[in-house]
């Protein structure tokens, strides 16, 4: 199954909720009145699109189609267009500046979101585009995380800076940045330990990593990418808010969209935070992280293919 087919299959779990609910409301055709709008809003909320965004979408539909007779296909097509309009401004690839040597990307997120795998996939993409890449194994709490990043380094022929378990993560990041500068690296990707957003001491350590690398380059990190597991649904909102309080999150990567019925959360996050969505992932394979296409995402979310 291709990457796009897996994305479509994953979003199909969300679109089943949406189109099934809309189809039940608009059997044949139905007049779009206040009652229909209220019921449509409830359907959108059940698909993790969120209360505020659901209200915005139904208000947009009412503005152009109120009191008209509509079919479920009419409603889905209208929502797909409006969802794509919400997503379009945030669909931004992670751009590496040639003026920075290196361009430092700090990757953060909670345990299990897919940070290390995402770093490996980004390393492959940047290497294949001709950039000199280095990885820093900043998750010094788990041997498995260090080993996993080293495996990705071997796969992509990219050097990995690592230390023993329990080493100071900020010190490792500092050493990695010094090494990257000395070696003329184009992009340094720094892994960090998975941290629960409600553990303040772990968030403080993330802040320390940022402070330490700024001693070498006051503008670093140039990007702070938050990796979010789409299967957590609305809990992703609190993750974004908490990580933004600790570090200046500059963009998002959404993972596990092949295995969730909560794909609507991407729309809610885009509407609320307006943070760039650099890429979306549908699996563990090296090519399973791809650029975010708003039109494709919106149409598949609404079951339009």
C-alpha positions in Angstrom: 0.0 0.0 0.0 1.4 3.4 -1.0 1.9 6.3 1.5 -1.1 8.1 0.2 -3.3 5.0 0.4 -2.3 4.5 4.0 -3.1 8.2 4.8 -6.4 7.8 3.0 -7.2 4.6 5.0 -6.2 6.3 8.3 -8.3 9.4 7.6 -11.1 7.1 6.5 -11.6 6.2 10.2 -12.3 9.9 10.9 -14.3 10.5 7.7 -16.5 7.6 8.6 -17.6 9.5 11.6 -18.1 12.7 9.7 -19.8 11.4 6.5 -21.8 8.8 8.4 -23.2 11.5 10.7 -23.7 14.0 7.9 -25.4 11.3 5.8 -27.8 10.5 8.6 -28.7 14.2 8.9 -29.0 14.8 5.2 -30.8 11.7 3.8 -31.7 12.8 0.3 -31.8 16.6 0.8 -32.5 18.7 3.8 -33.0 22.4 4.4 -30.1 24.0 6.1 -31.8 25.6 9.1 -30.6 26.3 12.7 -31.4 22.8 13.8 -29.4 21.3 11.0 -26.5 23.5 11.7 -26.5 22.6 15.4 -26.5 18.9 14.5 -23.7 19.4 12.0 -21.6 21.1 14.6 -22.0 18.1 16.9 -20.9 15.8 14.2 -17.8 17.8 13.6 -16.9 17.9 17.3 -17.1 14.1 17.5 -14.4 13.9 14.8 -12.0 15.9 17.0 -12.3 19.0 15.0 -13.0 20.9 18.2 -15.7 23.2 19.4 -14.3 26.5 18.1 -13.4 25.2 14.7 -16.6 23.3 14.3 -18.5 26.5 15.1 -16.4 28.3 12.5 -17.1 25.7 9.8 -20.8 25.6 10.4 -21.0 29.5 10.4 -19.2 29.5 7.1 -21.7 27.1 5.6 -24.6 29.1 7.0 -23.2 32.3 5.4 -23.4 30.9 1.9 -26.0 28.2 2.0 -28.5 29.0 4.8 -32.1 28.0 4.1 -31.0 26.1 1.0 -31.8 22.4 0.3 -28.5 20.5 0.5 -27.4 16.9 0.1 -24.7 15.2 2.3 -22.3 15.5 -0.7 -23.0 19.3 -0.8 -22.2 19.6 2.9 -19.0 17.5 2.7 -17.7 19.4 -0.3 -18.3 22.8 1.3 -16.6 21.7 4.5 -13.6 20.2 2.6 -13.1 23.6 0.9 -13.3 25.5 4.2 -11.0 23.0 6.0 -8.4 23.3 3.2 -8.5 27.1 3.6 -7.7 26.7 7.3 -4.9 24.3 6.6 -3.3 26.0 3.6 -1.4 28.7 5.6 0.2 26.2 7.9 1.4 23.7 5.2 5.1 24.7 5.3 8.0 22.4 4.8 10.9 22.6 7.2 13.3 25.0 5.4 17.0 24.8 6.1 18.9 28.1 5.7 22.1 27.9 3.8 23.3 31.0 5.7 23.5 29.0 9.0 26.3 26.6 9.6 24.7 24.6 11.1 20.9 25.2 11.0 20.0 23.8 14.4 16.6 21.9 14.8 15.6 20.9 18.3 13.0 18.1 18.2 10.7 17.6 21.3 7.5 15.9 22.3 6.1 13.4 24.8 7.1 9.8 25.1 5.9 7.6 22.2 5.1 10.5 19.8 7.7 9.4 17.3 10.5 12.0 17.8 13.5 9.7 17.1 11.9 8.1 14.1 10.9 11.5 12.7 14.5 12.7 13.2 15.8 9.7 11.2 13.4 10.4 8.4 14.3 14.1 8.3 18.0 13.1 8.2 17.4 10.9 5.2 15.5 13.7 3.4 18.0 16.4 4.1 21.0 14.1 3.2 19.4 13.1 -0.1 18.9 16.8 -1.0 22.7 17.2 -0.7 23.0 18.7 2.8 25.6 17.6 5.4 23.6 16.3 8.4 24.5 15.5 12.0 22.4 13.9 14.7 22.6 14.5 18.5 21.2 11.8 20.8 19.9 14.1 23.4 17.6 11.5 25.0 20.2 10.4 27.4 17.6 8.7 29.7 17.0 5.7 27.5 19.5 3.4 26.0 16.9 2.3 23.4 16.6 5.9 22.2 20.3 6.3 21.8 20.6 3.0 20.0 17.6 3.8 17.8 19.1 7.1 16.7 22.5 5.4 16.0 20.6 2.9 13.8 19.1 5.8 11.8 22.6 7.3 11.5 23.9 4.1 10.0 20.9 3.8 7.6 21.4 7.4 6.4 25.2 7.5 6.7 24.9 10.5 9.1 27.2 10.9 12.1 25.6 10.7 15.5 26.9 12.4 18.6 26.0 10.3 21.7 27.0 9.8 25.3 26.5 7.3 28.0 23.1 6.8 29.7 22.4 9.5 32.2 24.8 12.0 30.7 23.8 15.7 30.8 21.6 16.3 27.8 22.4 20.0 27.6 26.2 19.3 27.7 25.7 16.8 24.9 23.8 19.4 22.8 26.6 21.9 23.4 29.3 19.5 22.3 27.3 18.4 19.3 26.8 22.0 18.1 30.6 22.7 18.6 31.4 19.6 16.5 28.8 20.5 13.9 30.3 24.0 13.5 33.8 22.5 13.3 32.8 20.0 10.6 30.9 22.4 8.4 27.6 20.7 9.0 24.5 22.2 7.3 21.9 20.9 9.7 22.1 19.6 13.2 19.0 17.6 14.4 18.9 17.3 18.2 16.8 14.6 19.8 15.4 15.1 23.3 14.0 12.9 26.0 10.3 12.2 25.8 8.7 14.4 28.5 5.2 14.5 29.9 4.0 18.0 29.6 2.9 18.0 33.2 6.4 17.2 34.6 7.9 20.6 35.3 11.4 19.4 36.0 11.6 17.7 32.7 10.4 20.8 30.9 13.0 22.8 32.8 15.7 20.5 31.4 14.4 21.2 27.9 14.7 25.0 28.6 18.3 24.3 29.8 19.3 22.7 26.5 18.1 25.8 24.7 20.0 28.1 27.1 23.2 26.2 26.7 23.3 26.0 22.9 22.6 29.8 22.7 26.0 30.3 24.3 27.5 29.1 21.0 24.9 30.6 18.7 22.4 33.2 20.2 19.9 32.5 17.4 19.9 28.7 18.0 17.9 26.6 17.9 16.6 28.0 14.6 13.6 25.6 14.7 11.9 23.8 17.5 9.8 21.1 16.1 7.1 19.5 18.3 6.2 16.0 17.3 2.6 15.1 18.0 0.9 11.7 17.9 -2.4 12.2 16.1 -4.0 9.3 18.1 -4.1 11.5 21.3 -6.8 13.7 19.7 -7.7 16.8 21.8 -4.9 16.1 24.3 -2.6 17.5 21.6 -3.8 21.0 22.4 -2.4 20.9 26.0 0.9 19.5 24.6 1.3 22.4 22.3 0.4 24.9 24.9 2.8 23.5 27.5 5.7 23.0 25.2 5.3 26.6 23.9 5.5 27.9 27.4 8.9 26.1 27.9 10.4 26.6 24.4 9.5 28.6 21.4 7.9 25.9 19.3 8.1 26.9 15.7 6.4 24.0 13.9 4.7 20.7 14.2 5.0 17.2 12.7 1.9 15.0 13.0 2.6 11.2 13.2 0.5 8.0 13.2 -2.3 9.4 11.0 -2.6 5.9 9.5 -4.0 4.5 12.8 -6.4 7.0 14.2 -10.0 8.0 14.1 -8.9 11.5 15.4 -7.5 13.0 12.2 -9.7 16.1 12.7 -7.4 17.3 15.5 -5.0 18.5 12.7 -7.6 21.0 11.6 -8.3 22.1 15.2 -4.6 22.7 15.9 -4.1 24.6 12.6 -7.1 26.8 13.4 -6.1 27.5 17.0 -2.3 27.9 16.9 -1.5 28.7 13.3 1.8 26.8 13.7 3.4 25.4 10.5 2.7 21.7 10.0 6.0 20.6 8.4 5.1 17.0 7.6 2.7 14.2 8.4 3.6 10.5 9.1 1.7 7.3 8.4 4.2 4.6 9.5 7.6 3.6 10.7 9.3 3.3 7.3 12.0 5.7 6.1 9.7 7.2 3.5 6.6 7.4 5.6 7.0 11.1 6.5 5.8 13.4 3.7 4.9 17.0 3.1 1.5 18.1 4.2 -1.0 18.7 1.4 -4.1 20.6 2.6 -6.3 19.8 -0.3 -5.6 16.1 -0.2 -6.0 16.0 3.6 -9.3 18.0 3.6 -10.9 15.9 0.9 -9.9 12.6 2.5 -11.1 13.8 5.8 -14.5 14.5 4.3 -14.5 11.2 2.5 -14.2 12.7 -1.0 -11.0 10.9 -2.0 
